[in-house]
Every structure is written in structure tokens, then in C-alpha cells.
């Protein structure tokens, strides 16, 4: 039976859809399947570990048939998440994605280096916003209000846990994403040597 599209909590059977959404939006919001030969590499960094380690903060946009076409996920406590990632997640994927020897030579090498360095997520400038998130929707489902709905759902879940601040990182060159976050009340925070990304923060309280 088909119903209307809507938001719902993540379910384990959504795992493959999360990976698909992640790789299809990983090139600055565009499809990255031609950039990374193994399509599970990027999701193994930015999607799957969150669904595995903190499923109560994972929500999806269901297209009405049970298929996830967008998601928001993250952690309430970045330092704790990094510890659990290091101890529980990384050992299960390290053999498939061994750390490259020497400097990265390909985009896949660069991503694999990120996979093996979760501690990069812990920055003192972000301590006042300990939660962080990732949000992605397939192109056909963008600019229809679903992203705002996912964000408000996630923020409300954080607020209910007593978490007062959240941050995210995004490619500075992704101007459509920046406009989206600006509309949702995120502001940029200075982080030394951020590279190609910008860090944005906001509180978790959502005005009704």
C-alpha cells in the first residue's frame, strides 16, 4: 500500500538506501558514484556508522512506499561518538579500506584517510555545540520543504536529550547548501585551517 511521503525514524532495512543517498549526493550535493569506485566507502564514513552507533538520532524521508529518499543523522556527543567509532566501527571496515601508504593519490585515498582519522571531528572551537549532523536528500526530493522537516525533527530530538548546541561541516563551495543552512538559523564559526569546509552552528531549540 502506498501512502504519502513523510518523515519517520530510521529502520535497519533502510541501510542500503542510506548508502545510496550518501554516495549520490557526495560530490558537493551531486552524484559521486563515478569518483569513488567502491560506492560504500563514503557512506562508511558519513552515514552508516551513525545509523549503527546512534540509531535514535537517525530519521529518513520515506517516499510513501517504504523507500528512504533522504535522511538526517548524527550524534548528540561528538567526543563520545569518536571514541565509539574508533573502538566499535572502524575495526569492522578497516580491512576493506586499509589506510593508504604515503600521501593520498586519489579521491578514494583521501576519503580512506578520513575514515581512519575520526579524531579530526573533535575541535575545541566546537565544544559548545557538541552534537553534529549530516543531512542529504536525493535531487528529486530537494527544495520541497522536506529538508527543513528533517532538520526540525533532529533538533527536537537533540533538545529532548538536553543537548543545547549542534554543528555541521560543509564544503564551502556548496553555495546552495549554505543558503539552506542560513535559512535554518545556522551561523559560521571560525575554526583554524578549515581547509575546503566551513563549520556552522546553532542551538537546538526550534521555534514553534
C-alpha positions in Angstrom: 0.0 0.0 0.0 1.4 3.4 -1.0 0.9 6.4 1.3 2.0 10.0 1.2 5.7 10.8 1.6 6.7 11.6 5.1 9.3 11.6 7.8 9.9 8.6 10.1 12.6 7.0 12.3 15.4 5.1 10.6 14.9 1.3 10.4 17.7 -1.3 9.9 16.3 -2.2 6.5 17.0 1.4 5.4 20.7 0.8 5.5 21.2 0.2 1.7 19.1 3.2 0.9 21.1 5.4 3.2 24.3 4.3 1.5 22.8 5.0 -1.9 21.6 8.5 -0.9 25.0 9.3 0.6 27.1 8.4 -2.5 24.6 10.0 -4.9 24.9 13.4 -3.1 28.6 13.2 -2.1 30.1 15.4 -4.8 29.0 18.8 -3.4 25.4 17.6 -3.5 25.8 15.8 -6.8 26.4 12.2 -7.7 29.8 10.8 -6.7 29.5 7.3 -8.0 32.0 7.9 -10.8 34.5 9.4 -8.4 34.7 6.5 -5.8 34.9 3.0 -7.4 33.6 1.4 -4.1 30.3 3.1 -3.6 30.2 2.1 0.1 33.4 4.0 1.0 31.8 7.4 1.6 28.7 6.1 3.3 31.1 4.1 5.7 32.3 7.5 6.9 29.4 9.8 6.8 26.2 7.7 7.1 26.3 4.0 8.1 28.3 4.5 11.4 25.8 7.0 12.7 22.9 4.7 11.9 24.7 1.8 13.6 26.0 3.7 16.7 23.2 6.2 17.3 20.0 5.0 15.6 17.8 7.0 17.8 19.1 10.2 16.1 18.6 8.8 12.5 15.5 9.9 10.6 14.5 9.4 7.0 12.2 10.8 4.4 10.0 7.9 3.1 8.7 8.3 -0.4 5.4 6.7 0.6 6.4 3.1 -0.5 8.8 2.4 2.3 11.9 3.6 0.5 14.1 6.2 2.1 14.9 9.1 -0.3 16.5 11.4 2.3 18.0 11.3 5.8 19.3 13.2 8.7 21.6 11.5 11.2 24.3 12.4 13.7 25.4 12.3 17.3 24.5 14.1 20.5 28.1 14.0 21.7 30.9 14.2 19.2 33.8 13.1 21.5 31.8 10.1 22.7 30.9 9.2 19.1 34.5 9.4 18.0 35.5 7.0 20.8 32.8 4.5 19.8 33.7 4.9 16.1 37.3 4.1 16.9 36.5 1.2 19.1 33.4 -0.3 17.5 33.0 0.8 13.9 36.5 1.2 12.5 37.7 -2.4 13.2 34.8 -3.7 11.1 35.7 -1.8 8.0 39.5 -1.2 8.2 40.4 -4.5 6.4 38.1 -3.5 3.5 39.6 0.1 3.4 43.2 -0.1 4.6 44.9 3.2 5.3 47.0 4.2 2.2 50.7 4.2 2.5 52.1 7.7 1.8 50.2 10.7 0.8 46.7 10.3 -0.8 46.9 10.0 -4.6 43.2 9.7 -5.4 39.8 10.9 -4.0 39.3 7.4 -2.6 42.7 7.6 -0.8 41.6 11.0 0.7 38.4 9.5 1.9 40.1 6.4 3.3 42.4 8.7 5.3 39.4 10.4 6.8 37.8 7.1 7.6 40.9 6.2 9.7 41.0 9.6 11.5 37.8 10.1 13.4 39.6 12.3 15.9 39.6 15.1 13.2 35.9 15.7 14.3 36.9 16.9 17.8 37.7 20.6 17.7 37.9 22.8 20.8 36.1 25.6 19.0 33.0 23.3 18.7 32.9 22.3 22.3 29.9 24.5 23.0 28.0 22.7 20.2 28.8 19.0 21.0 26.3 17.4 18.6 26.8 17.2 14.9 24.8 16.1 11.9 24.7 15.0 8.3 21.6 15.6 6.1 21.1 14.5 2.4 18.2 14.2 0.1 18.1 12.8 -3.4 17.7 15.6 -6.0 14.1 15.0 -6.8 13.2 15.5 -3.2 15.1 18.7 -2.5 13.6 22.2 -2.3 10.2 20.8 -1.2 10.3 21.5 2.5 11.4 18.0 3.5 14.9 19.1 4.5 13.5 21.7 6.9 11.2 19.0 8.3 14.1 16.6 8.8 16.2 19.3 10.5 13.5 20.3 12.9 12.9 16.6 13.8 16.6 16.1 14.5 16.9 19.3 16.5 13.9 18.4 18.6 15.4 15.0 19.4 18.6 16.6 20.5 16.8 19.2 22.6 14.8 16.4 24.3 18.2 14.8 25.3 19.2 18.1 26.9 21.8 18.9 24.1 21.8 22.7 23.6 24.1 23.1 20.5 24.9 21.4 17.2 27.4 21.9 14.5 28.0 20.7 11.0 30.7 21.0 8.3 30.1 21.6 4.7 32.0 22.2 1.5 32.4 26.0 1.4 31.9 25.8 -2.4 28.4 24.3 -2.0 26.5 27.6 -2.0 23.0 26.0 -2.3 23.6 24.1 0.9 24.9 27.2 2.6 21.8 29.1 1.7 19.7 26.2 3.1 21.6 26.2 6.4 21.4 30.0 6.6 17.6 29.9 6.3 17.5 27.4 9.2 19.4 29.7 11.5 23.0 28.3 11.3 25.9 30.7 11.6 29.5 30.2 10.7 32.1 29.7 13.5 35.8 30.3 13.0 38.0 27.2 13.1 41.7 27.5 12.3 42.8 26.0 9.0 39.4 24.6 8.0 40.6 23.6 4.5 37.8 23.3 1.9 35.0 23.2 4.5 33.1 25.7 6.7 31.7 25.0 10.1 28.3 26.1 11.1 26.5 26.1 14.5 23.1 26.7 16.0 21.1 25.9 19.1 18.7 23.0 19.2 15.6 24.9 20.3 13.1 25.2 17.4 10.6 27.9 17.4 7.1 26.6 17.1 
